[in-house]
């Protein structure tokens, strides 16, 4: 016999949906690859993540498809995480500090269909592109003003891609044990090894971090958040 109380799958999309409703004006602060500090709210991240989700579906992305990234921790990377995982596809955050040969290996093994990257990584992506067997398009995480050009690969602009999409997208429901993200090890013997995170494990991890005996992250000010608690999101380290 199965219980019916609170029968709702633990999905990554529920995290940003909750943040957008319960904490719409709380700020997400990050440093953009272009240099300036960027401030937005959880309501804006929720809205733009829905636009990302709609854009990915229009590109033919289906549940289980891998979406690769080579990017720093920024608001665009954050909304891409929710947008990709939220539709059931798998966000593969590749560490730009790996050797090119390792990046080539993991992107090919993951069979990434699209590669989103910060403009600063264009030389690296141009070097990798000829050997990437499954990548169908390369999307630069920037706006038209900072859009680079390439004589080697055809580039698409992230801001233009999502601007075409509606923010009325409704998050789908599916099995919480579905994969949500993919990370590869670094500093190990042999080639990097892939680790798949599920929606369930990610949501439970987020809940644990908010407990007083975890990381004590709260919506309150640092002085009331327990030991070291704060919720600023400032870039400086790569995702992956």
N, C-alpha and C positions, 0 to 999 in steps of 0.2 A: 504494500500500500504506500502510495506517495502522498506527501503532504501538499497542501495547496496554499498555505500561508505565504504571502510575499513571494509568489512564484514569478520572479523576474530575473532574467539572466544578468550576470555581472559583466557589463560591456564597457569598454573604454569610452565610448560616446556618452555614457551616463555621467562620467566625471566632468566633462566640459559642459554638458547640458545642465548639471547641477550648479556648476560655477557661474554659468551665464544667468541663471535664475536667482540663486541665493546670494551671489556676490557680484552683481553686474558691474558695479563701479570700482571694484578692487583692481589695482593696476598690475600689469605685467610689464616689467622693465627689462630691456635687453639692449646690448650694443649691437648695432647693425654692422655687417661686413664693410659697408661704405664709410663707417666711422662714427656717426652721431648716435647718441642714446635715443632709443625709441620707447615711447610710453603708449600703452593701449589698455583697454579694460577686458575683463573676462567676457563681457557681453560682446565686445568686438571680436575676440578670438573665436567665440562660439559662432558668430555670424559668418566670419570668413572661413572657418573650418567647414561649415556647411556648403559654402561656395566651392571650396576645394573638393569636397566629396562629389558634388554635382559635376564639376569639371572632369574628375577622374572617370566617372561613369560615362560621360559623353565621349571620353577617349577610348572606351571599350574595356576599362578595367573591371574585372570580375572578382568575386570572392576568392581569396587564396592567391591572387596574383601578387607578385613582389614589386614594390616600388622602392628604388634605390635612392639614397641621398648621400651627398658629399657636402656637408654644411656644418657651420658653427651653431652654437645655441642662440637662436634668435626667434623673434615672434613668428616669422614665416615658417621656420622649421617646426615650431610648436603647433601651429595650426595645421601644417601638413601631417604631423603625427596623428592628430585627432581625425582629420579628414580621410586619410588613407585607412587607418585602423577602423574607423567608424563605419565604413561600407563593407568591411570583411576582408579587405586586402591586407597585405603584410608590409609594414614599413621596414625596409632594410637600411639601417644607418651604418654606412661604411666609414671607417675611421680614416680621415685624410692623411694621418701620420704614418699609415702603413706604407711599405714599399710598393711601387707601382705594380710589380709582378704579383704581389699578394692581393692588391685591389682588383687586378684583372681576374685572378683566380676566384675570389669570393663573389664578384658581380656575375661572372659566368656561371658559377655553381648555383648561386641563388636564382639565376634566370630572371634577373630584373628586367621588367618590360620598359620602364621609364627611369631616367636618372635626373633627379633634381639636384642642383648644386649652386653654391655661392660663386659669384663672378670671379673671386680671387683664385678659384681653383680651375679656371679655364685652361691654363697651360697643362695642368695635370690631366684634365678630361680629354684634351686634344691628343695627348700622348696615349691615353687608354683607348679612345674611341675605336680605332681600327680593329682592335682585338676583342671588343665586346660583342658577343654573338647574338644576344637576345634583346638588347636595348633598341627600342623603336624610335625614341625621341629624347632630346636633351633640353631640359627646362632650367633656365637661370632664375634663381630666387632673388629677383630684383624687379624694379620698375623700368619703364622705357628710358628714363633719364640716365640710368647707370648701366644700360644694356650694352654688353661688349659685342664685338663682331668676331667672326671666325671664318677663315678660308678653308677650314678642314671639315667642320660639322655644321649642320643647320640648327640654329638655336631658336628656342621659343621663350617668350617672356612670361614669367609667372604671374605678374600683376595683370597683364592683359588676358591671360588664360582664365583667371578666376573672375575678372570683372564682367565677363560675358555671362556668368552663371547667377542664378537666383539664390538668395539666402533662405528661401522657404523650404529647403530640403529637409525631409524627415528621416531621422536615423532609423535604419532597419534593425530588426531583431533577429538574432541567430544564436547558435550554440555558444555559450560562454567559454567553452574549451577550444574554440577556434583560435588559431594563431593570430596575434596582433602585431608583433614586431620580431625582427630577426637581427641578431648581433653576432659578430664573429670575434673569436678570441684574438689576442695579440700577445707577442712575447712567448709563445709556446713552441714546442718542437714541431717541425714539419709545417704544413700549411695550416692557416687558421681554421678553427672548427666553428661551425654555426650552432647557435642556441636560439630556439624558438620560444618566445614568451606568449602565453595565452592571455585572453581578455580577463579571465578569472584571476590569474596570478597577478596581473598588473593592477586590477582594482583592489585586491586584497593587500597588495604591497602599499598602495596609496593610503588605504585605511590605516595600516600599521604605522606609517610615517606620521600620521596625525595623532597617534596615541602619546600620552605623556611619557611613557617609558620607551617610546621609539625615538623619533627625531624631534618630537614636540613642536611640529609645525602647526601654527594656528593662524586665525585671521586677526588676532590681536596684535598690539604693538609689541616690539621686542621685550620691553621691560615686564610685560604681563604674559609672555608666551612660554615661560619656563626656561629651561637651560638652553640658551642659544637660539630660541625660536624666532624666525622671521620668514617672510614669504616673498622677498625680492628675488627676481630672476635676472641676474646679471651675467652676460656672456663672458667667455674667456677660455672655455674648454670645449673641445670637440665632442660631438655626440657620436657614439659608435664604439 
